[in-house]
Amino acid sequence: MFDEKVLQCFLEKQSQLYPEPVAETQEEAENFLEECLAVVVNSVKEVWEFFEEEGVDLEGADEEGILDADEVFDVGDGRYLIVEG
């Protein structure tokens, strides 16, 4: 489910969501993300849809703002990792 690029992204950026590292290796990252039920989506639109489905109040938010959420990690290839902290 989580490829090498997604796992590396999480390892490098995990401090945006957690005050201390929760994983140090790709294997630890994969286990952590599976436990958190993290998801990878393919576009900003899918990030938006995910938050709507989860019942997050998006009133007044825009696409740029939603990408600034701590739970959203930009993988760098058009995909986004969403980790519910």
N, C-alpha and C positions, 0 to 999 in steps of 0.2 A: 504493500500500500504506500509506503513512504520510500521514495528512491533516494539515492545518495545525495542529490542536490538539495532535496527537502531537508534531509537530516543535517546536512552541513549548515544550511541556513538557520535551522533551529539552534544548533550548537553555537554558532557565531552571534546570534541575536537574542538568546534566551534571557539576557539581563533586562530586556525591555519589559518583560512580564514578571520575572522573578528576581528578588534581591540577591539570591545566591544561586550558583549553578545547580541545576537539577540533573544534569547529564554531562559526562566528560567524553564519552565515546559515541560513535554512531549507533552501536548496539543499545547502549543505555538510553540514547535519545529515542530510538524506535520503540523500546519498551515503554518509556514514559509517555510518548505520544499515543500509543495504543491504549494505555490505561486511562488517559484523559479524553479518549474518543475524539482526538483532533481530526480535522478534515483538511483535505487539499481541494481547492476549487480553481477553476480555470480562468476566471475573469473578475473584474470589479463587480459586475452585475451579479455573479454568483455569491460574492461576499455579502452583498446587499440582501439577496434572497435568503441566505443562511441566517442572517440576523433577524430578518422578518419572521422566518419560521420559528426561531427561538423566542420570539416575543419581545425583542429588544425595541425600545422606543426610539424610532429613527426620525421623529419630527424635528425639523430644522437642520437635519444632517444632510451633507452632500457626499458625493462619491469620494472626494479628496479627504474629507473629515473621517469617513468610516475607515479609510486605510490607515489613519493615524491611531486607531484603537490599539491598545497594548496587545490585544489578543491576535492581531493580524500581522503576519510575517510575510513580507514580499520576498518570494523565492528568487526573483530576478529574471524569470523567463516567461512572465505573464501569469504565472500561478501564484496563489496565496495559500499559506498555511494558517489555519485558524485553530488556536489552542484556547480552550475555555479554562481560564485560571481560576 
